[in-house]
Amino acid sequence: MDFLLKSASKYALLFFSLLCFPFFLNGQSASTAEVSGQLMEATESHYIEFANISFLDLQDSSLVTGISSGLDGEFNAQVQPGEYLIRVTFLGYETVWKTIEINEGVNDLGIVHMRESAEVLNEVSVEAAALMFRTEIDKRVYDVQNTISASGGSAVQLLETLPSIQIDDEGQINLRGSSNILIYINGQPTNLSADDTESILEQFPADAIKSVEVITNPSARFDAEGVGGIINLILNESDLRGLNGQINASIGTGNKYSAGFNLNYRANGFNFALGYNYQNNQRWEYSESNRESFRGNISPILDQEYNTTNWDESHLIRPSIEYQFKGGSRLQLSSSINHRARDRERTYQIRSLSLDRSIDSSYVRLLEEDQSRLNWDIGTSFSTSFGRENHNFSVQLRFSDSDQDRIEYFDQEFRNSDDEIVLDKRELQTYERPLNDQLYLFQVDYERPLGVFNFEAGWKSTLNSQFREQIFEEFDFGDNKWENNPGISNQFEFEEAVHAAYAIIGGQNGKWGYQAGLRAEYTNTESFQPKIDSVHTNNYFDLFPSFFITYEPAPNTVFQASYSRRISRPNMWRLMPFINAQDLLNLRLGNPYLDPQYTDNYELSFDKMWEDFFLTASLFHRDARNTFTRVYQLFEDRSSVVTWQNADTRKSTGLEVVKQWFPERNTDLSLTSSLFYSEVIGQNNGERYSNSRLSWTLNMMLNTRIRDWFNLQVVANYRGPIVLPQGSIDPRYSMNIGVRRDFFNRNATVSLSLSDALKTRNFTLNTESSDFNQRRYFERESRILTLSLTYRFRGYQERSDRRQAEINGVDDGVF
């Protein structure tokens, strides 16, 4: 803990400097201007979302910057003061042109009307208006505001609708078959411990997410952590002046409820925002496994069946305040508070069988669990520009804390081969598992043009302290008291500091674009086991290069090649040297001596846009060394343990193809297919093993409008078999359906969604070794019908401002 405490004092000084810095730097930066407005159909029947707004140089009509209108047709841009030619385009509407003068400060263009034109419909390109994602040099950006099939659901349900992303039986998010990924929210880590990322996203509302950035081959700008890449969730934010916001609520089958609101008030350079979400859900789980042992001294067959009911309740609060200086600099203070409570009941039924499947013995194990967790974080950031495009500076500081109380009660009843209860073998147990996590983050980023190049550099320090404890007690019926079990009770402390510096240089030369970067990271880790007074340190320095080359031989045609080196550090779940005692026949144990995993990522891609068809193809290869892999071992008492170790190598080569077709104006069909070959080589208890398999995934999304009644969305997924060092995971498929209808000039929206319509979203794991074979089946309640309602409102000040803009001449497609 010493190195974290020493660093904390330094960060206190940095925090003070950060608060003072904007008042100095704001005076040094060149002035910028903010331009906002709202797009509406000429008859004001509806807003126009996802239209392109381009700011062109008056001298040569070159593009200065471009943005897209968001929900309710809102748009907001940062430009330098001056005269611009503005162009607004959208499929099926006449292009709007206007020369305007942008003054320093805030420029509200009011309502911009666009006229529908049948003649233009066949001439206008379908570029950004309906594409499921846009491609940038190092990422794909998916606009998910209209993902009907996830309305009223969680962030996990939303992610599962996107190509390349799958969710496994433990809720882990996989990108192109890899679960070693980073999850960010607005560019920041989602929580303190990676082992809890998925449960946090389960409590995060899908309706609060504006877009999702999928970064399969991150540049040096991003953390080197995450072999599979980075998924960044961008939240909804309003740029409208005055008071505005939205209220949402949903109800789902099987006792699932949620409600929340987002409020925003912008005036006089200040912006105040407050978001709140409440969820109360009940969900069942079912699991069964069959294990056949090849050892003659124990029962050859073990059958197990689990039935679980979870009751989850959560509150999520997200307040923030931002001030924009006249020169365009911004200072922000933001926070989030998330409290989650869970009650769980589970019944374990375990049977030991002979080869003829007659019962040797059995027992029933009952679990009751109470869990409460509080996560909160607070951060501040400052950003400014220096009067030129791509000349920016930003700095941020963040602190997070997480506390959990968790206690489980077990009542275990044994039965003999005649199915008679054996009273003297009854067991009562309690299992407490408290935890605490703390995270400190400091980051500085700077970019500026250097002649024909663009230069970026930055520094990031992340300090992470985690504490885990488990207290396992058993009831002694003879002495009528509880006694601690020292073989299971344990404590573990883990501290990690990662300091990183990066530099990137890139540019454009005719049809060629390029970017090269280098990231240096120094990692210092220390783990402590008080029980055996053991300290383990692991310090290492790494370099992570990245390269990107793009070639655009013709408009709407792009080739790209990229490379990056990645690292995956073992998380707390893999490190903890604890025996997980929920199920005493199926134990889990961490390995505190795991080393990081390194991967070289290579990717070639091709993008092509036609008038009504879009195609992108990506060929990727991952070469991983020192990989994390699960290994299984069977003991004489019929129990088994799964733990982690560093395997030798894992290689994966694949081809991903995304096709999007626009057969008519209100319909688009997206098909994503991925084919990949995986091979893993390692050893378990001195036994060498290797495994390989060809697998594939398919994703289909259909969006269409049924006359003037409602919008329909259908999402279907298929995932082929996955190779493991000691077995495989069976294929699975699912389908989600959603419909949506807007009311009251699109201020209100009603959505009805059905997840896993075919009830096929299950998980089967097969394990093979020289000692035993095992098949495990898992199913979570997933076919859920959800009705959700969203209502949007705008304040009187904003209406007044926009009405005044209309009086000043904003009408019929003219500013």
Residue, then its C-alpha position, 0 to 999 in steps of 0.5 A: m500500500d505504501f507506493l499507492l499512498k506516496s502517489a496519492s500525495k502527488y495526485a493531490l498536488l496535480f488535482f489542485s494544479l488542474l483546478c487552477f490551470p484553466f484560468f491560466l490556459n484559457g487566456q492563452s488559447a485562441s477563441t473558438a465558437e459553438v454552433s448548434g441547431q435542430l433539423m426538422e421536416a418542412t411541415e414540422s411533422h418530425y425531426i430529422e436524425f442522423a443527417n450530415i452537416s458539413f462546414l466548408d471553407l468559403q475560399d475553396s469549398s474544402l471540408v473544415t469539419g462535419i457532424s451528424s444530427g442526433l436524437d431529435g435532430e439536434f446538432n452541435a459543432q466547435v469551429q473557429p469564428g469566421e464565414y462558412l458555407i454550410r451544407v446539410t444532406f439527408l437521404g430523400y431530402e433536398t440539400v440545404w445550403k447557406t453562407i453564414e458568419i460564425n461569431e465567437g461564443v455560442n451561435d444558435l441557428g435555431i430550427v433548420h427545415m428540410r423539404e422532402s423530395a421524391e426527385v432527389l430520392n434516387e440521386v442522393s447517396v445513402e452514406a451516413a444516414a442509414l449505415m450501421f456504423r462509420t469507420e475511422i482509422d482505428k475504430r468502428v462507431y455504431d450508432v445505437q440510439n435506434t436499437i429497438s430490440a434492446s429498448g428497456g434493457s441493459a447495456v449487455q443486451l444492447l452489446e449483444t445486438l452488435p456484430s463481432i460481440q457475444i456474451d458467454d454463460e458467465g456474462q463475459i463479453n467476447l469480441r471476435g472470440s476473445s474475452n480479454i477486452l477493455i470496457y470503457i464508458n465515455g473513454q474511462p474504465t467502467n469500474l475498479s475490478a475487471d471481474d465485475t465489469e459485466s455485472i455493472l453493465e447489467q445494471f446500466p440502461a441501454d437507453a442511456i447509450k448514444s453510440v458504441e465504439v468497437i476498437t479491434n486494433p487500438s492505436a498507441r493512444f489507448d491502453a495496451e491492455g485488452v488482447g481482443g480490443i476495446i469497447n467504448l460506450i458513449l452516453n447520451e448528452s444534450d447540447l440544447r440550451g435551456l432545460n431539456g431531458q427525457i423520462n423513461a420506464s419499462i416493464g418486463t415479463g417475470n417481474k422486471y421493472s426499470a425507470g429513470f430520467n436524464l435532465n440537462y440545463r445549459a445557460n451562460g456557459f454552464n451545463f448541468a446534467l443529472g441522470y438516474n436509473y432504477q432497476n428491479n429484476q427477478r431472473w432464474e438460472y438453470s444448470e446441469s452437468n454430467r462428469e464421467s471419471f476413469r478412476g476405479n476407486i471413486s463413483p464413475i458418474l457424477d450428476q449435478e443440477y442447479n436451480t437459481t432465482n436472483w432478485d436484483e435491485s439497483h440505483l444509478i445516479r450520474p451528476s455532472i457540471e461543465y463550464q465553457f469559457k469564452g475562448g472555447s475551453r471546457l472544465q468539467l466535474s462529473s460523478s457516478i454512484n451505483h448501489r446494487a443489492r442482490d438476494r439469491e436462492r439456489t438448490y444444488q442436487i448432486r448424485s453419485l452414480s454407478l455405471d448402470r446409473s444406480i444411485d450410490s449417494s446423493y445430497v441436496r445443498l440449499l443456498e441463500e445469499d445477500q449481497s450489497r455493493l456500492n460503486w462511486d467515482i468522481g473526476t474532473s477534466f479540462s480541455t482547450s484548443f489553440g485556434r487551429e484544427n487538431h491543436n488541442f490539450s486535455v487533462q483529467l483526474r479521477f478517483s473510484d471506490s467500491d465496497q461489497d458485503r456478501i454473505e451466503y448461508f448453506d444447508q446441506e442434507f445427505r442421502n444414502s443409496d436407499d434415498e434415506i436422509v443421513l442425519d449425522k452428515r447434515e452440514l450448515q455453513t456460512y460464507e462471507r466475501p467482503l471486498n474493497d477496490q480503489l482506483y486513481l487515474f491521471q491523464v494528459d493528452y496533447e495534439r497539434p499539426l506539424g507541417v503535413f503531419n499531425f502529432e499526438a502525445g500523452w501520459k497516463s498513470t493508473l493506480n489500483s488497490q484491491f482487497r479480497e477476504q473470505i470467511f468460511e464457518e461450519f456449524d459444530f452440532g456436537d458443541n453447538k457453535w460455529e467454527n472457522n474453517p482455516g482451509i478455506s478462509n483467506q485474505f488477499e491484497f493486490e496493488e498495481a501501478v501502470h505508468a504509460a507515455y505515448a507518441i503518435i504521428g500521422g498524416q495524409n498524402g493524396k490517396w494515402g493515409y498513415q499513422a505510427g505510434l509507440r506506447a511505453e508502459y511500466t507496471n509495478t504489482e505487489s500481492f500479499q497473502p497475510k495467512i502465509d505471510s507471502v509477498h509476490t512482486n512483479n515489475y516489468f517494462d514494455l513497448f507497444p508499437s502500432f501502425f496504420i496505413t490507408y489507401e483510397p483509390a476512389p471515392n467510397t473505396v478504402f483499403q487499410a492495414s494495421y498492426s498493434r501489440r497488446i497485453s492482458r494482465p491477470n485480473m483479480w478473479r484469476l489471481m485470488p488464491f481462494i477456494n471458491a466454496q459455493d459448490l464443494l465438488n466443483l471448486r475454483l482457485g486463482n493463481p497469484y503467480l500468473d504472468p501477463q499475456y502478450t499478443d500481436n494483432y494484424e488486420l487487413s480491411f476493405d470498405k466499399m460503398w455503392e448507392d444502395f449497398f455497403l461492404t467491409a471485409s477484414l482479415f485478422h490474425r492474433d498471435a498470443r504468447n503466455t496465454f491465460t487458460r483454464v485447467y481442470q483437475l480431478f481428486e480422489d474425493r470426487s471433487s474437481v478444481v478449475t484454475w488458471q495457468n499460462a499456456d504456451t501459445r494461442k493463435s487465431t486467424g479469421l475473416e469478417v465480412v459486413k454487408q449492408w443493403f438498402p432495398e428501399r428508403n425505409t428498410d436496411l438489412s445487415l449481414t455479418s459473418s466471421l470465420f476463424y481458426s483457433e489453435v492453443i498449445g500448453q500443458n496441464n500437470g505435466e501433460r502436453y495438450s493441443n487443440s484446434r478448431l474452425s468456427w464461425t459467427l453470423n449476425m443479421m439485423l433487419n430494420t424496416r417501417i411497416r407503413d405508417w404504423f411502426n418501425l420493426q427490428v429483427v436481430a439474429n445471432y449464431r456462434g459456432p463452436i469454440v476451441l478450449p485447451q481441454g475441450s470445446i463450447d457448443p454452438r448457440y443461436s438466438m433472435n430478438i424482435g422489437v417494434r417502436r411507435d412515436f407519438f406527439n411529434r416524436n416527443a414520446t416513443v413506445s417500444l415492445s421488444l422480445s429477447d431470445a424469441l426462440k428460447t435457444r440462448n444456452f451454453t454447453l461446455n465440454t471438457e476432456s482429459s485423461d482422468f474424466n470427461q464432463r459436459r456442463y449445460f447452463e441456461r439463464e432466463s432470456r426470453i423476456l417481453t419488455l414494454s418501454l416508454t420514453y418521453r422527451f421534453r424541452g424547456y421554455q427558454e429553449r423554445s423561446d430561443r428557437r422561436q426567435a430564430e425562426i422570426n429572424g428568417v429561419d424557414d423552409g430549408v434556409f437558415 
